[in-house]
Amino acid sequence: MRISAPREIKPEEARVGLTPTMVTALVAEGHEVFVAEHAGEGAGFSDESYRAAGARITSQEDAWAQAELLVKVKEPIASEYDFLRPDLTLFTYLHLAASRSLTEALLDSGTTGIAYETVRVGRTLPLLRPMSEIAGRLAIANAAHHLQHHAGGPGILLGRVPGVVPATVLVIGGGTVGEHAARAAVGAGADVTILEANGDRLRQLDELFPHARVLMSDTHRVEEELPRADVVVGSVLVPGAAAPKLVRREHLSIVKPHALLVDVAVDQGGCFETTRPTTYDDPVYAVDGIRHYCVANLPGAVPVTATQSLTHATSPYVMALARGVDSALENDAALAAGLSTRAGQLHSPGVAAAFPDLPAAS
């Protein structure tokens, strides 16, 4: 099979879908591998390292054109839609429920789209987890920065110092992102509250965080906790579907005027009603005087770490797809759960629910 890794062109994104180690393994099985020039530089891999592993270094256009299987990190942006075609299998994060335009482009082109974020093993999402771990920690690191006076914040230290009331952090959603955000915030010495709606997960979190408040999440509890928080981290995930809006615009009136809202669910549309995607170049905006931090590709800030963590998880699935997409989907239920589009039809229930007027497989 011909397998390609293009250069990511989404703003401030330097991760890459294939590493030289993966190229070596693919070439050893007889596959042809194409890597767009400079695709791995931000992640610490030179073009020469890919050549030494057996890849052909090509232009961005040729990387797309040569591919039967294209392995990316982020979802295609509008300028890449023309590269989509019926004989292409695309393996990447897609987040289709948050993007009708991309969903329609994949359906119109007939591309087979397999989404990292909905590959499922039992109740776990093994290809989303590594980036969620990083995103949760970066959410707190960036919140700590934007609480500082020189960053436009109120001048509050996130951590604890003797004799001073610590910053309060409210984490809404106790999945992987929420867990790692809470770990970072507790480690810094903040006063942390975690809201989680699943009873079994709530008990796990209560054992993991004896020095945090772990509470059952519902609308009333969110409204009770918002006025206490200096930082609110939104980390609610419904796999493959649009994130529920748990903080509404009217709630901003009860939030502290200096508070920072960090929405890590922005890729799935955000769990704050007032969320809109931002970039690291211009990460913060205000709605009704309340600052929002909604960078859509948080792990892109650490592409070396993030690429290594992601590709450790994706590598077995890439190898399986390279041996045959049909057989891989048929023989691996986890991978089949990631199938989002094929032959002009939606295969993801979450995306179909978001866009009920689009054609879906029965």
N, C-alpha and C positions, 0 to 999 in steps of 0.2 A: 504494500500500500504506500501511497505518497502522503506524507504527513508534514505539516508546516506549522511553524510558530511565527506569526507576524510581529511587528513592533507595535506595542500599545501606543495609541495616539490620543487617548483621552487625556485631558489636561492633568499634569502632575502625576502621571502614572508611569512607573518604570519597572514594574514586575514583568515577568516573562513566563510563557506557558510551558516551555521545555528547557531543561538544563542539559549541559553536555553529557552528564551521566545518563540521562534518559535517551539522548541521541545515540550513545554507544550501545545501549540495550536494544534500541529499535533497529539500528543498522545490523547488529549481530543476528537479528531474526530475518534479515533480508529486505527490510523496508527502505525506501528512499526518504530522506529527511531534508527539508528546506527550512532555512532560518533567515528571516529578513535581516539585512545588514543593520548592525548596532542594536538589534532587538534585546540583547542581554546585558548591555553595558551597565545600565542602572542597577542591575541585580548582581553585578560583579563578574559577568562572563563576557569575555572578548570574542570577537568574530573568529579569531584564530583558535580559541578553545573549542568552538563548535566545529571548525574545519578539522581539527585534530581528532574530534570524536566521530567524524564521518559525515557531517552535514554539508550541504551546499549552501553557501551564502548568496542570497538573491536580493533583488529589490522588493520593496513592500508589495507591489502589484503582483510580482511573480510568486511571492510566497502564498498569496491568496489563490492565484490562478492555478498553481501546480497542485494544490491540496485536494486530496480526497477526504482527509481528516485534518481539520484545522483546530489547533489547540491554543486557546487564548487565556486571558485572565479576566478582563472586563468585557461587558457586553459591547457589541458593535455600536458605533455612533453613526449618525446620519450619513457622513461622508463615506462610510464603509458599506452601506446597504447595497450599492451596485455590485459588490463582490459576491453577494449571496446568489446561490444557484441550486438547481434541483439535485445535482450529483455531489453536493458538499455536505459533510457532517461537521457540525460546529460544536465543540466541547469547551464550555466556558461558563462563567457566571452570566446569567441572562436577566433575572429579575423582571420577567415580562409583565407581571401584574401591575408594575409601576410605569409601563411604557407601551401604550397602544401602538405608537408608530413603529417600534421595533417588532412588536408582535405581528403587525400587518406585513411588515417587510419580510419576515421569515415565512409567513404563510403564502404571500404572493410569489416568493421565489421558489417555494417548495423545499427549502433547506431543512435537513434534519438537525434540529437543535436540541442538545442535551445539556441541561443546566446543572452545574456543580451543586447549586444550593438546594436541589431537591433529590439528589442521590441519597437514598435512605437505607440504613441498616437498623432494623428494629425501629426504635424511636429516636435514633441518633442520625445526624447529618454529617457524615465524616469529612466531606469536602468543604462544608461551611465552617465546621468547628475551628480549624486552625486560624482562619481569618477573623472569626468571632472572638477568639482568645486575644488576638492582637488588637482588634478594634476596641474591645472593652478596656484594655489597659491604656490605649492611646486616648480614649475618651476622657479618662481622668487626667492624663498628662496634659492634654490640651486645655481641659477645664482649669487645671491649676495655673496654667499660663495666663488664661484670659480672666482669672480673678485678680491678677496683679494690676496695679495702678497704671504702669506704663503700657499695658495692653488694652487700656480702656475699661478695666474692671474696677471694682470698689476698693481694691487694696487689701484683700483678705488672703491670708495664707491657708491653703487647703489643709495642711498638716496641723498637728497639735504642738503647742508650746506651753510651758508651765504658766499657770495663772490666767490663761486666756481661753475663752470659749472657742472650741474648734469650729471649723466650717461644717455645715450640714450637707450631706449628699443623699438625695433620694434616687434610688434605682428602681425604675418601673419595668418589671420583667426579670425573672430570675433564671433565664437560660444561660447559654455559654457567655454571651456578651455581658449580661448582667452579673454573672458570677465573677468574671475577671475584672469588670469595673469595680465591683464591691471589694475584691481582693486588693486592688490598687488603692482604693480610697481608705479602706481599713488600715492597710499598711502605712499610709501617710499619716494616720492618726485622726482622720475625719470622723465625725459623728454620722454613721451610715444607717439608712433604713432601706430595706429591700421589700418590694411588693411583688407577690407572686400568686397567681390564681390557681395553680395546680397543687392540690393538697399533698401529693407524694413528693413533688419537687420542693414544696415549702418545708417539709420535714428535713429533707436533705440539706437545704440551705441553713436551716436552724442549727444543724449539727456542724456545718462547715464554718459558720460565723457566730460563735458565741459572744462576740463583742459588738455585734450589730443587731438592730431590731429587724426581725423578719416577720412580715405581716401578710395576712391574706388580702389579696388585691380585689377591690371592687370600686365602683364609681365613687361611693361615699368616702372610702378610705383614701383614694387619690385626692379628693377635695380636702380632706383633713390634713394630709401630709404636705401638699404643695406650699402652703404658707410658711412652713418651717425651713424650706430648703434654700441653700445658697446655690446649689447645683442640682439640676434634675437631669438624669440620664434616661432617655427612652430606649428600651432594648427589647421590645416585644416583637416576637416573630411568629407568624403563621406560615409554615413552609409552603412556598410557591404562591401564596396569596398576598393581597395588599394588606399592609399592617393596619390594625384597628386604630382609630383616632381616640386615644385615651385622655389626652389633654386638649380641651377645646379652646377656641379663642376666648370665650367668656371666662375661662379659668385664669387667664393672664391677669385679670383684675385682682386676684387674691394672691398672686406670686409676689415675693419681695421685689421691690423696684430694681435692686442690683443683681438679681438672680441670673444665672446662665442656664439655658435649656440646651442640652446636647442630645440630638436625635440620631442614634446609631442605626435606626431602622429606615433611614432616608432612602436607601436603595430599593426598599419595598414600598415606597410612598410616604414613609414616616408615620410615627405614632402620635405626633402632635398635629393638630389641624392646621397650624400656622407654619409647618415645615415647608421649606423649598431647598433644593440642593445647592450647596455652595462648594467652593474649592479652597485649597490651602492658600491661594493668593488673596482671597477675599472671603474669609470663612464665617464672619459674623454679620448678622443684620438684626434689626430691631423691629418688633411688631408691638404696637401699643406701649412702647418704651421698654419692652423686655427683650434682652439679647438672646438670639438663637445661634447655635453652632451646629451646622448641618453638612459637614464635609462628606461627600458621597463615597469617597474611596480612602477611608482613614488608613488602612494598611499600606497604601501607596507611599506613605512617608518613610517606610522602612523596607524598601524593596528587596534588600539582600536577605534579611530575616524572613520576610513574608514569602518570597519566592521559594526559599528552601522549605519552609513549613508547608506551603501549599503543594508543592510538587512531590513531597514525601507522601502526601495523601492521594494525589491524582495519578501518580505513576502506574500503579497496578491497573487502573481503569483505562488509561491511555494504551497500555500494552494489550489489553483485552480488545479494545475497539480496533486497534491496528490489525489484529488477526481476523477481524470480520465484524462489522457493525451489527449485522442481523444476528449472528450467533451470540455476540456479547449481550445484546439486549434480551435475547431469548433465554440465555442461560444464567443471567445475573439479575435477580429481582431488584437488587439495590440500584444497579445502573438503569434498569428499565424505569424505575421511579423517577429518574432524572429526565426522561424523554418529555420534551415540551412541545415540539412541532415536528411534523413529518408529512410530506406529500400534501401540503396545504391544509392540514388539519391540526387542531390543538389536541394534545394528549395530556396536558396538565389540568387536573380538576380545579386547582386554585386559579389558574389563568382563565380557564373557561368561565369560572364564576365571576371574575372581574370583567370579562368581555362576553356576555352571553349571546351577543349578536354575531360573533365570529364562528366560523365552522369548527366543530369539534368532533373527534372520533367517537363513535358510539361504544 
